[in-house]
Amino acid sequence: MGKWVVVSFLVLGGAFVVFLLIFQNPRQEKTLLTTGDGAAIYRQTCAVCHGARGEGKGGLGNPLRGRKLPAVYVKEVITRGKNKMPALPHIQGDALENVARYVNRLP
């Protein structure tokens, strides 16, 4: 009887591993953004956590509206991440500059 328990455990464990391999969510590589409208990039990337108008989303993202954060700081946080905010190193160059400017213009 003990042999059947071990065999059953191995079969179920193997089936579980196969299930995970088939149905896992593949890691999506981010497209490198080097140009683009700051508002459009913000809506696509930042608004999910920080809100459409920078008002914040509860515990997800801090409010950005009206804070007038230095562009250097905004770019650093976007590039490297900070606290709960993940790094977004795929936003570079003019795209990064445009998002930082847009964040500073939020009323």
HUPEUR-V712302 format. One record per residue. RES is the residue in three letters. PSI is psi in degrees with one decimal (* if undefined). Layout:
{{RES PSI} {RES PSI}}
//
This chain:
{{MET -41.7} {GLY -32.5} {LYS -40.6} {TRP -34.0} {VAL -45.1} {VAL -45.7} {VAL -44.6} {SER -43.1} {PHE -44.4} {LEU -41.7} {VAL -46.9} {LEU -41.0} {GLY -42.9} {GLY -42.0} {ALA -38.8} {PHE -42.9} {VAL -44.2} {VAL -43.3} {PHE -47.2} {LEU -40.6} {LEU -37.0} {ILE -43.2} {PHE 8.0} {GLN 152.8} {ASN 109.1} {PRO 141.8} {ARG 122.5} {GLN 127.6} {GLU 137.8} {LYS 141.1} {THR 132.7} {LEU 125.4} {LEU 115.9} {THR -14.4} {THR 164.8} {GLY 161.5} {ASP 127.8} {GLY -40.7} {ALA -42.2} {ALA -42.6} {ILE -40.8} {TYR -48.5} {ARG -40.6} {GLN -36.4} {THR -38.8} {CYS -33.0} {ALA -25.9} {VAL -40.9} {CYS -35.0} {HIS -3.2} {GLY 151.4} {ALA -32.9} {ARG 18.0} {GLY 18.0} {GLU -8.7} {GLY 159.6} {LYS 71.4} {GLY -124.5} {GLY -3.1} {LEU -61.4} {GLY 143.2} {ASN 151.0} {PRO 140.4} {LEU -21.1} {ARG 128.0} {GLY 6.5} {ARG -21.7} {LYS 51.9} {LEU 142.4} {PRO 138.1} {ALA -37.2} {VAL -42.4} {TYR -45.7} {VAL -45.5} {LYS -39.3} {GLU -44.5} {VAL -40.2} {ILE -45.3} {THR -42.9} {ARG -16.8} {GLY 165.3} {LYS 133.5} {ASN -118.1} {LYS -15.0} {MET 125.0} {PRO 155.6} {ALA 141.9} {LEU 66.0} {PRO -9.1} {HIS -8.6} {ILE 114.3} {GLN 170.5} {GLY -134.7} {ASP -34.8} {ALA -44.2} {LEU -44.7} {GLU -43.9} {ASN -38.5} {VAL -42.7} {ALA -42.5} {ARG -42.8} {TYR -44.4} {VAL -39.2} {ASN -21.3} {ARG -6.4} {LEU 125.1} {PRO *}}
//
